[in-house]
């Protein structure tokens, strides 16, 4: 292998390993294991957690509700990102239902042969999800008030 081998064609079999909208808690270790293989030299993870505030107001809980097309949309987003990043393996989950502060709402893991590809694909995946996935959240604030927010 030459010093410039990283410019050759990707050696990681491209795949959307998992793309799912789920009510189950997200296990990032499991997602990372799903994309790992001998050819993967870089793994980049994104963990989107429920934070304790929004626009200066204290958040108690969030409840995510998905449009019936959300599963199909998430798969399409993952497939599109995968097609633009040859050799990327990706796994992504988005929660639905009631989540407390600190729980994982969006988990995404990208595995590629090289780090630059992994960072680029992960950023693209998360931005596409945030920009187009039809999921809304009902925020409950510490004062008991609520507010629906489009996650886009």
C-alpha positions in Angstrom: 0.0 0.0 0.0 1.4 3.4 -0.9 1.4 6.6 1.1 -1.4 7.9 -1.1 -3.7 5.0 -0.8 -6.3 7.2 0.9 -7.1 8.7 -2.5 -8.2 5.4 -3.9 -11.8 4.2 -4.1 -13.5 3.6 -0.7 -13.0 0.2 0.8 -15.9 0.3 3.2 -19.1 -1.4 1.8 -21.6 1.5 1.8 -24.8 0.8 3.6 -27.7 2.2 5.6 -27.5 -0.2 8.4 -30.4 1.2 10.3 -32.8 4.2 9.8 -35.7 4.1 12.1 -38.2 6.3 14.0 -38.7 4.5 17.4 -40.3 4.9 20.8 -37.5 2.9 22.3 -34.5 4.5 24.1 -31.5 5.0 21.9 -28.4 3.0 22.7 -25.5 4.8 21.1 -23.1 1.9 21.8 -25.3 -0.4 19.8 -25.5 2.1 16.9 -21.7 2.4 16.9 -21.3 -1.4 16.9 -23.7 -1.6 13.9 -21.5 0.5 11.6 -18.1 -0.9 12.8 -16.2 -3.3 10.6 -12.5 -3.9 9.8 -12.5 -1.4 6.9 -13.9 1.4 9.1 -11.1 3.7 10.3 -13.3 6.6 11.5 -16.6 6.6 13.4 -18.4 9.9 14.0 -21.4 10.0 16.3 -24.1 12.7 16.9 -26.2 12.6 20.0 -29.0 15.0 20.2 -30.4 15.2 23.8 -33.3 16.9 25.4 -31.9 20.1 26.9 -33.3 21.8 30.0 -34.2 25.1 28.3 -35.6 26.6 25.1 -35.4 30.3 24.3 -34.8 31.2 28.0 -37.6 29.0 29.4 -36.9 25.9 31.6 -38.0 22.7 29.9 -39.4 19.8 32.0 -40.2 17.2 29.3 -40.6 16.8 25.5 -43.0 14.7 23.7 -42.1 13.9 20.1 -44.9 13.0 17.6 -44.1 11.7 14.1 -46.2 12.2 11.0 -47.1 8.7 9.5 -44.6 9.4 6.7 -41.7 10.0 9.1 -40.3 6.5 8.8 -40.2 6.6 5.1 -38.7 10.1 5.1 -35.9 9.1 7.5 -35.1 6.1 5.3 -35.0 8.4 2.2 -32.7 10.9 3.9 -30.4 8.1 5.0 -30.3 6.6 1.5 -29.6 10.0 0.0 -26.7 10.8 2.3 -25.3 7.3 1.8 -25.5 7.7 -2.0 -23.5 11.0 -1.8 -20.8 9.4 0.5 -19.5 6.2 -1.2 -18.2 3.9 1.5 -20.1 5.4 4.4 -22.0 3.1 6.7 -24.7 4.8 8.7 -27.2 4.1 11.5 -29.7 6.6 12.7 -32.6 6.6 15.2 -35.1 9.3 16.1 -37.3 9.0 19.1 -41.0 9.5 19.5 -43.0 9.7 22.7 -42.2 11.4 26.0 -38.6 12.1 26.8 -37.1 13.7 29.9 -34.2 16.2 30.0 -31.0 14.4 29.1 -32.5 11.6 27.1 -31.3 11.0 23.5 -33.8 12.2 20.9 -31.6 11.7 17.8 -28.7 9.3 17.5 -26.6 9.1 14.3 -23.4 7.2 13.7 -21.3 7.2 10.5 -18.4 4.9 9.8 -16.0 5.5 6.9 -12.5 4.6 6.0 -11.3 8.2 6.8 -12.3 10.9 9.3 -13.1 13.7 6.8 -15.7 11.6 5.1 -17.2 10.5 8.4 -17.5 14.1 9.7 -19.0 15.4 6.4 -21.6 12.6 6.1 -22.7 12.9 9.7 -23.1 16.7 9.5 -25.1 16.2 6.2 -27.3 13.5 7.7 -28.2 15.5 10.9 -28.9 18.7 8.9 -31.1 16.9 6.5 -33.0 15.3 9.3 -33.4 18.6 11.1 -34.5 20.3 7.8 -37.0 17.8 6.5 -38.1 15.1 8.9 -41.8 15.5 9.8 -41.6 15.3 13.6 -43.0 17.8 16.1 -42.3 18.2 19.8 -44.6 19.3 22.6 -42.5 21.1 25.1 -43.7 21.2 28.7 -42.1 24.0 30.7 -41.4 24.2 34.5 -44.4 26.5 34.9 -46.7 23.8 33.4 -47.3 25.6 30.1 -46.8 23.8 26.8 -45.8 24.6 23.3 -45.8 22.7 20.0 -42.6 23.1 18.0 -41.9 21.9 14.5 -38.5 20.1 14.8 -37.5 21.3 11.3 
